[in-house]
């Protein structure tokens, strides 16, 4: 493999940790009204999907009384 011919001084590496740029980044552009509306619409769609899946999934998760349970209780006294 290729190897560097010149060594990097340790002081240069140590100074790179402390380096602060004097160039300020440009200010962030403000979102337009249509961008804010689109973001809120996407957020509401995601929340509505989660709530809808929770509403539709709760009946499947709740323990339901099955008719076979009632038949088993009637069969035990005659046993």
VOBA-1610 file (N, C-alpha, C; in pm, whole numbers, padded with zeros to 5 digits, always signed):
BEGIN
Unk+00083-00118+00000Unk+00000+00000+00000Unk+00088+00125+00000Unk+00027+00237-00036Unk+00102+00361-00041Unk+00119+00417+00099Unk+00234+00471+00123Unk+00261+00528+00254Unk+00304+00672+00236Unk+00264+00756+00329Unk+00301+00896+00319Unk+00450+00912+00341Unk+00510+00995+00262Unk+00654+01017+00275Unk+00683+01117+00385Unk+00592+01208+00410Unk+00617+01310+00512Unk+00526+01283+00631Unk+00580+01296+00746Unk+00502+01273+00866Unk+00419+01397+00898Unk+00301+01373+00952Unk+00217+01484+00993Unk+00254+01517+01137Unk+00291+01640+01162Unk+00329+01675+01299Unk+00210+01662+01393Unk+00238+01616+01514Unk+00131+01596+01612Unk+00066+01727+01650Unk+00142+01834+01652Unk+00085+01963+01690Unk-00021+02007+01590Unk-00001+01973+01462Unk-00102+02008+01362Unk-00232+01933+01387Unk-00223+01806+01423Unk-00341+01726+01451Unk-00411+01778+01576Unk-00333+01817+01677Unk-00392+01867+01801Unk-00461+02001+01778Unk-00404+02085+01690Unk-00466+02215+01664Unk-00595+02201+01584Unk-00606+02096+01508Unk-00727+02080+01427Unk-00850+02056+01514Unk-00831+02004+01635Unk-00945+01985+01726Unk-00996+02118+01779Unk-00908+02215+01791Unk-00945+02344+01848Unk-00981+02446+01742Unk-00974+02411+01616Unk-00995+02508+01509Unk-01140+02555+01507Unk-01156+02685+01503Unk-01289+02745+01491Unk-01292+02829+01364Unk-01392+02811+01287Unk-01402+02885+01163Unk-01457+03024+01192Unk-01406+03122+01124Unk-01458+03258+01139Unk-01563+03288+01032Unk-01600+03188+00953Unk-01702+03206+00851Unk-01835+03160+00907Unk-01930+03247+00911Unk-02061+03210+00965Unk-02145+03149+00853Unk-02220+03046+00884Unk-02304+02985+00780Unk-02417+03080+00743Unk-02470+03067+00624Unk-02580+03155+00585Unk-02704+03125+00669Unk-02787+03224+00689Unk-02908+03200+00770Unk-03001+03102+00700Unk-03072+03025+00781Unk-03165+02927+00725Unk-03284+02998+00662Unk-03327+02944+00550Unk-03443+03001+00485Unk-03569+02962+00562Unk-03658+03056+00574Unk-03784+03027+00644Unk-03873+02946+00551Unk-03944+02853+00610Unk-04036+02769+00532Unk-04156+02852+00488Unk-04199+02830+00367Unk-04315+02904+00317Unk-04442+02845+00377Unk-04551+02914+00353Unk-04679+02869+00407Unk-04719+02734+00348Unk-04692+02716+00220Unk-04729+02588+00157Unk-04643+02474+00212Unk-04515+02501+00242Unk-04431+02397+00301Unk-04477+02362+00442Unk-04515+02463+00519Unk-04567+02436+00655Unk-04698+02357+00649Unk-04783+02392+00553Unk-04910+02320+00539Unk-04884+02175+00498Unk-04789+02154+00408Unk-04759+02017+00364Unk-04702+01935+00479Unk-04613+01994+00557Unk-04555+01921+00671Unk-04662+01887+00774Unk-04750+01980+00802Unk-04855+01951+00900Unk-04952+01847+00847Unk-04980+01850+00717Unk-05069+01750+00658Unk-05007+01611+00664Unk-04879+01601+00638Unk-04810+01472+00648Unk-04812+01424+00793Unk-04786+01513+00887Unk-04790+01475+01029Unk-04927+01429+01072Unk-05030+01499+01029Unk-05166+01459+01065Unk-05202+01325+01002Unk-05156+01300+00881Unk-05182+01172+00815Unk-05117+01057+00891Unk-04994+01078+00936Unk-04925+00974+01012Unk-04996+00948+01145Unk-05034+01054+01214Unk-05103+01037+01342Unk-05239+00970+01321Unk-05311+01009+01217Unk-05441+00947+01189Unk-05425+00800+01156Unk-05319+00765+01085Unk-05294+00624+01054Unk-05265+00543+01180Unk-05187+00600+01270Unk-05158+00529+01396Unk-05283+00514+01482Unk-05362+00618+01491Unk-05485+00610+01570Unk-05583+00512+01506Unk-05593+00514+01374Unk-05683+00421+01306Unk-05641+00277+01325Unk-05511+00251+01317Unk-05465+00114+01338Unk-05487+00070+01482Unk-05476+00163+01574Unk-05503+00129+01714Unk-05650+00099+01735Unk-05737+00179+01674Unk-05882+00156+01688Unk-05923+00024+01624Unk-05868-00005+01507Unk-05903-00130+01440Unk-05836-00251+01504Unk-05722-00231+01569Unk-05651-00343+01628Unk-05695-00378+01768Unk-05757-00286+01841Unk-05798-00315+01979Unk-05900-00428+01988Unk-06001-00436+01904Unk-06094-00549+01915Unk-06025-00684+01894Unk-05925-00688+01811Unk-05855-00814+01788Unk-05769-00853+01907Unk-05726-00755+01985Unk-05641-00784+02100Unk-05721-00813+02227Unk-05847-00772+02231Unk-05925-00794+02352Unk-05969-00940+02359Unk-05968-00996+02480Unk-06012-01136+02493Unk-06163-01146+02473Unk-06204-01222+02376Unk-06346-01237+02346Unk-06397-01369+02405Unk-06521-01369+02446Unk-06580-01492+02499Unk-06621-01577+02380Unk-06561-01691+02369Unk-06593-01778+02257Unk-06706-01874+02295Unk-06786-01918+02200Unk-06895-02011+02232Unk-06841-02146+02278Unk-06722-02183+02239Unk-06668-02312+02283Unk-06642-02311+02434Unk-06615-02194+02489Unk-06593-02185+02635Unk-06723-02214+02709Unk-06834-02165+02656Unk-06964-02191+02721Unk-07002-02338+02709Unk-06971-02400+02597Unk-07002-02542+02580Unk-06917-02628+02675Unk-06796-02588+02700Unk-06712-02667+02789Unk-06764-02659+02931Unk-06815-02543+02972Unk-06866-02534+03107Unk-06995-02615+03123Unk-07074-02626+03019Unk-07195-02708+03027Unk-07160-02856+03024Unk-07051-02891+02961Unk-07018-03033+02949Unk-06957-03087+03078Unk-06897-03003+03160Unk-06832-03053+03280Unk-06929-03104+03386Unk-07048-03044+03409Unk-07135-03102+03511Unk-07187-03241+03470Unk-07205-03266+03343Unk-07255-03396+03301Unk-07145-03502+03296Unk-07027-03464+03323Unk-06914-03556+03314Unk-06922-03651+03425
//
